Amino acid sequence: MSELEEHSNIKLRSLLCRGAWPALLLSSMTILWLGFAAGHETLFFNISYAWIVLCLLVAEKRIPYRTAWRKSDGQLGADLSHTILNKGLVQLLIVSLLGLGVVGTAEGGIIAAWPLAVQVIFGLVASEFALYWAHRIAHEWPWLWHFHAVHHSVKKLWLVNTGRFHFVDSFASVFASAPILLLSGMSMDAVVWVSAITAYIGILTHCNVDMRCGPLSYVFNTPQLHRWHHAIDTQIGNNNYGENVMLWDHIFGSFFLRPEQHVEQIGIADRMPVRFLDQLTMPFNWQRYQEATSASSSDA
């Protein structure tokens, strides 16, 4: 490879790294917008999510943040099980309740009369307040941490473990944010947009792609920012609680970013079983499990 070709490849990679996050978010939102225009927003949301997943699968191979994270950690089955059977079923339950009319939005108020874009911004900021505190409490209250630790126990970040959440953890987040969205008076279209953007940002946040988001990391939850939240050092990890936007982290003093540095190690200092079913039951017997595994390790 000539020096000119190498220079061109470096420039292309830099362009991809800097443009990937906004390009994928905006393109997914555009697909959803087309779905609303066609009257098939649910179908087009699924298409947009498939689009972002496929793009990230390619990007994780072409421009990985860490090449070592492409190696198997033995948790693929557990990650998929948590995503489908825990987070997925909780979300399906909420969608079903909405579809059956058991719960619904309190439309008709002042907020529903606002332009849709303004409603979405309001929904993101307002629901984020509840998500922020639910997330922060999950780190600071030991009983809830035992469930949230299932998510943080991973040794690498990639798109597949985006949905790795214990069902107790998933319910806590939903019950914190859903009432704000449903009772605020915003339209159902706005609720769908807020939920979709949350899904897009969530999978972007966890991907193993070398995204360099610059000033965007001070406003949104980006992978460059979120990796610090997964640091095994709790003085670093117990920050950046925002799911979508970082407003409340700035206000409550929990924003942490070192743009030119890299997180050395992610995970938890505590022990976590390998198998999915054991990960479901262990938080209910946290102390006993930690003591037993610590003792067996010492004996070995």
C-alpha positions in Angstrom: 0.0 0.0 0.0 1.4 3.4 -1.0 1.7 6.3 1.4 -1.1 8.1 -0.4 -3.4 5.2 -0.1 -2.6 4.8 3.5 -3.3 8.5 4.1 -6.6 8.2 2.2 -7.6 5.2 4.4 -6.8 7.1 7.6 -8.9 10.0 6.4 -11.8 7.8 5.4 -11.7 6.0 8.8 -11.7 9.3 10.6 -14.7 10.5 8.6 -16.6 7.3 9.3 -15.8 7.5 13.0 -16.9 11.1 13.3 -20.0 10.7 11.1 -21.3 7.3 12.0 -23.3 8.2 15.2 -25.3 11.2 13.7 -25.7 9.4 10.3 -27.2 6.2 11.8 -29.5 8.1 14.2 -30.8 10.5 11.6 -31.2 7.8 8.9 -33.2 5.6 11.3 -35.4 8.5 12.2 -35.9 9.3 8.5 -37.1 5.7 7.9 -39.6 6.1 10.8 -40.7 9.5 9.5 -41.5 7.8 6.2 -43.5 5.2 8.1 -45.6 7.9 9.8 -46.2 9.5 6.4 -47.3 6.1 4.9 -49.5 5.3 8.0 -47.3 2.2 8.9 -45.1 3.5 11.7 -44.9 0.2 13.5 -43.7 -1.6 10.3 -41.2 1.1 9.5 -39.9 1.3 13.0 -39.0 -2.4 12.7 -37.3 -1.7 9.4 -35.4 1.2 10.9 -34.2 -0.9 13.8 -33.1 -3.7 11.4 -31.3 -1.1 9.4 -29.3 0.2 12.4 -28.5 -3.3 13.6 -27.2 -4.3 10.2 -25.1 -1.2 9.9 -23.6 -1.7 13.3 -22.8 -5.3 12.6 -20.8 -4.2 9.6 -19.2 -1.3 11.5 -18.2 -3.5 14.4 -16.1 -5.5 12.0 -14.7 -2.6 9.9 -14.0 0.1 12.5 -14.2 -1.6 16.0 -13.4 0.4 19.1 -11.5 -2.5 20.5 -10.5 -5.5 18.3 -10.4 -7.7 21.5 -14.1 -7.1 22.1 -14.8 -9.0 18.8 -13.8 -12.2 20.5 -16.4 -14.3 22.2 -16.9 -13.8 25.9 -19.1 -16.9 26.3 -22.2 -14.7 27.0 -23.9 -14.6 23.6 -26.7 -17.0 24.8 -27.2 -15.1 28.0 -27.2 -11.7 26.3 -29.8 -12.8 23.8 -31.9 -14.5 26.5 -31.9 -11.3 28.6 -32.7 -9.2 25.5 -35.6 -11.4 24.3 -37.0 -12.9 27.5 -36.5 -10.0 29.9 -36.3 -6.6 28.3 -38.2 -7.8 25.2 -41.1 -9.3 27.1 -41.4 -6.2 29.4 -41.6 -4.0 26.3 -44.1 -6.4 24.7 -46.3 -6.2 27.8 -46.3 -2.4 27.7 -47.1 -2.4 23.9 -49.9 -4.9 24.5 -51.4 -2.9 27.3 -51.4 0.2 25.1 -52.9 -1.8 22.2 -55.7 -3.2 24.3 -56.5 0.2 25.7 -55.7 -0.9 29.3 -53.4 2.1 29.5 -53.2 5.1 27.2 -52.0 8.6 26.9 -54.0 11.5 28.5 -54.3 13.3 25.1 -56.2 16.5 24.8 -54.2 18.8 27.0 -52.0 21.7 26.2 -48.9 19.6 25.4 -50.8 17.6 22.7 -51.4 20.9 20.9 -47.7 21.7 20.6 -45.9 20.9 17.4 -44.8 17.2 17.3 -41.1 18.0 17.4 -41.6 20.1 20.5 -43.6 17.3 22.1 -40.8 14.9 21.4 -38.1 17.1 22.9 -40.3 17.7 26.0 -40.9 13.9 26.2 -37.2 13.1 26.0 -36.2 15.7 28.7 -39.2 14.9 31.0 -39.0 11.1 30.9 -35.2 11.4 31.2 -35.6 13.0 34.6 -37.3 9.8 35.9 -34.9 7.5 34.0 -31.9 9.4 35.4 -33.0 8.9 39.0 -34.1 5.3 38.4 -30.7 4.6 36.9 -28.8 6.4 39.6 -30.7 4.7 42.4 -30.0 1.4 40.8 -26.3 2.1 41.3 -26.5 3.6 44.8 -29.1 1.4 46.5 -27.5 -2.0 47.0 -30.7 -4.1 46.6 -31.4 -2.6 43.1 -27.7 -2.8 42.2 -27.8 -6.5 42.6 -30.2 -6.6 39.6 -28.6 -3.8 37.6 -25.2 -5.5 38.1 -26.3 -8.2 35.6 -26.1 -5.5 32.9 -22.8 -4.1 34.1 -21.1 -7.5 34.5 -20.1 -7.7 30.9 -16.4 -7.4 30.0 -17.0 -5.9 26.6 -19.6 -3.7 25.0 -21.2 -4.6 21.6 -24.7 -4.3 20.1 -25.9 -7.7 21.3 -25.6 -6.9 25.0 -27.6 -3.7 24.7 -30.7 -5.4 26.0 -28.9 -7.4 28.7 -31.1 -6.4 31.7 -32.6 -8.4 34.5 -36.4 -8.2 34.4 -36.6 -6.4 37.7 -34.2 -3.8 36.4 -36.3 -3.4 33.2 -39.6 -3.0 35.1 -38.0 -0.4 37.3 -37.0 1.7 34.3 -40.4 1.3 32.6 -42.4 2.2 35.8 -40.2 5.3 36.3 -40.6 6.8 32.8 -43.9 5.5 31.3 -46.2 7.4 33.6 -44.5 10.7 32.6 -45.0 9.9 28.9 -48.6 8.6 29.3 -49.9 11.2 31.7 -48.2 14.3 30.4 -50.9 14.9 27.8 -48.6 14.4 24.8 -49.9 12.7 21.7 -49.4 9.0 21.0 -47.3 9.9 18.0 -44.9 11.8 20.3 -44.7 8.8 22.7 -43.8 6.5 19.7 -41.1 8.9 18.6 -39.6 9.2 22.1 -39.6 5.4 22.5 -38.0 4.9 19.0 -35.3 7.4 19.7 -34.6 5.7 23.0 -34.2 2.4 21.2 -31.9 3.9 18.5 -29.7 5.7 21.1 -29.6 2.6 23.3 -28.1 0.3 20.7 -25.8 3.0 19.4 -24.5 3.6 22.9 -23.4 0.0 23.4 -21.9 -0.8 20.1 -18.2 -1.7 19.7 -17.6 0.9 17.0 -15.0 3.6 17.1 -17.3 6.6 17.1 -15.9 10.0 17.9 -18.8 12.1 18.8 -17.1 15.4 19.8 -19.6 18.0 21.3 -22.5 15.6 20.8 -21.3 13.7 23.9 -22.1 16.7 26.0 -25.7 16.6 24.9 -26.5 13.0 24.1 -25.6 9.6 25.5 -23.0 8.4 23.0 -20.8 5.3 23.0 -17.7 7.5 23.7 -19.5 8.7 26.8 -21.2 5.6 28.0 -18.1 3.5 28.1 -17.0 5.5 31.1 -20.3 4.5 32.8 -19.3 0.9 32.5 -15.8 1.4 34.1 -15.1 -1.1 36.8 -13.8 1.7 38.9 -17.1 2.9 40.6 -15.8 6.4 41.1 -15.8 6.7 37.4 -18.7 4.3 36.6 -21.1 5.9 39.0 -21.7 8.8 36.5 -23.4 9.4 33.2 -26.8 8.0 34.2 -28.7 9.6 31.3 -30.3 7.2 28.8 -30.7 9.6 26.0 -29.7 13.2 26.9 -27.2 14.3 29.5 -29.0 17.3 30.8 -29.7 15.9 34.3 -26.1 14.6 34.6 -24.9 18.2 34.1 -27.4 19.6 36.6 -26.8 17.0 39.3 -23.0 16.8 38.9 -22.7 13.3 37.5 -21.3 14.0 34.0 -17.9 12.4 33.3 -16.0 12.5 30.1 -12.3 12.3 29.2 -12.4 12.7 25.4 -8.8 11.9 24.7 -8.5 8.9 27.0 -9.8 5.4 26.9 -11.6 3.3 29.6 -9.1 0.7 30.8 -11.4 -2.0 32.2 -15.2 -2.4 32.3 -17.3 -4.7 34.4 -18.0 -5.2 38.1 -15.8 -6.1 41.0 -18.4 -8.6 42.3 -19.0 -12.1 40.9 -21.6 -13.0 38.4 -22.6 -16.5 37.3 -22.1 -17.5 33.7 -25.5 -19.1 32.9 -28.6 -17.1 32.1 -30.9 -18.8 34.6 -28.3 -18.4 37.4 -28.1 -14.7 36.5 -31.9 -14.4 37.0 -31.9 -16.0 40.4 -28.6 -14.8 41.9 -29.6 -11.2 42.7 -32.2 -12.6 45.1 -29.4 -14.4 47.0 -26.7 -12.0 46.3 -24.8 -12.1 49.6 -24.9 -15.9 49.8 -23.6 -16.3 46.3 -20.8 -13.8 46.7 -19.6 -15.5 49.9 -19.9 -19.0 48.5 -18.0 -18.2 45.3 -15.4 -16.2 47.2 -14.8 -19.1 49.5 -14.5 -21.6 46.7 -12.1 -19.4 44.9 -9.9 -19.1 48.0 -9.9 -22.8 48.5 -8.8 -23.3 45.0 
